[in-house]
Amino acid sequence: MKRRIVIELVLAVTLIGGAYLPMEAQETRPVGKTQEAQQRNAELLSGYDYSKYPTALTGYTGQDLQRVGFVRWEYATRTRIGPRGNYKAGMARLADGKLVLAVCRSNNDPEPTKRRFDIFVYESENQGLTWEEINETPLFGKEPSMTALPDGSLVLTAQHGYFGPGAKQDEIPISRSEDGGRTWETIVIPGGDYPRNLIVEPDGSLLMLRGLDWGGDSPNLEVCRSYDGAGTWEFSEGLVTWDCSQFGEVSAIRLQDGRLLAALRRQVPGTSGEGFQDTFVTESLDNGKHWAKPWQLTNNAEVHVYLTELNDGRILATYSNYHLPWGTFAVVSTDKGKTWDLDNPIQVALSADLYVGWPVTLQLPDDSLITCYASTTYLKQPPETTTCEVVRWRLP
């Protein structure tokens, strides 16, 4: 007789401004390929008091512990961007080959109302081997995204929220630089969600996809278009065939065959906390008006997906592990995102703690890859415990 899988109900909490706030009771969902594996995992993943862990991140949430890994090492080139304290970044490649990176850095003010993430800009003229800081901008925000336009200008978005003076939860800043990131002009558009990246369309216009209503009632995407280099925006609704409204941080690409593919960071229905967030994928065949029923890409606590279509047609999904081993990982799809090689994840970088991720991966002209990411590298040396790094690597 098969045993019934026991899943423990718990009371989760989140960490906001240094204070723990109660959440709804939630459960860990079955993990594993068979019922027997799921039972064993449920026993190993039980017993957690989530109030002891920021945003339910135990380090084990969502893991299939009924596995061992076989490691194959490939040599790569890894460098650091600026000083300790640098954190998540957006990265773009200009037409002249320069790489430009905008990284956020916390001022670590103990007073939540004075806490701020300033944005610093770096450039590399040698494909990421060395980096030079070219500007401490007047911009602020977290989770930056950087896009290079055909005319050589740069567009930067960031999570606004409470991460700077005068910021509001229901708007995001969009900044443009025409001199490689040295000076910026900023507008603000309504909406709380912020993108992982922008799409530069064949006609030079910009397409931004984001969650329409995180925590509200709408399951749909917001389709945002600019025809003047991010100066003004038009907004429409993309209908998604599902019943989930808690999703955002959308990474989207236009595939070589014209389809749009988007990765959605989702809160598992009935749960709260980042430990119970995963990533789903959807596609549109009609330029963003309608989207297929999303299918699952990652398990719990695997988020920050960034999609990159490679020159050979494969799709790379680079993401953050919010469970052990903390760090930046990647998986590959050979069928345009329908399925992913989840049994062979690529370890791009490891971290000493959960403050990690927001990876961005670009493919360079020689087909090599460059990934920027944040990592906790000085765990016991606060307040500057994080670093921003890049790694040059190749797929086998």
Secondary structure, DSSP 8 states (H G I E B T S, - for coil): --------EEEEEEEETTEEEEEEEEE----SSSHHHHHHHHHHT----GGGSGGG--S-TT---S----------EEEEESSTTEEEEEEEE-TTS-EEEEEEEE---SSGGG--EEEEEEEESSTTSS-EEEEEEEEE-EEEEEEE-TTS-EEEEEE-TTSSTT--TTEEEEEEESSTTSS-EEEEEE-S---S--EE-TTS-EEEEEES-TTSS---EEEEEESSSSSS-EEEEEEESSS---EEEEEEEE-TTS-EEEEEEEE-TT--SGGGEEEEEEEESSTTSEE---EEEE-TTEEEEEEEE-TTS-EEEEEEESSSS-EEEEEEESSTTSS--TTS-EEEEE-SSS--EEEEEEE-TTS-EEEEEEEE--TTS-S--EEEEEEEE---
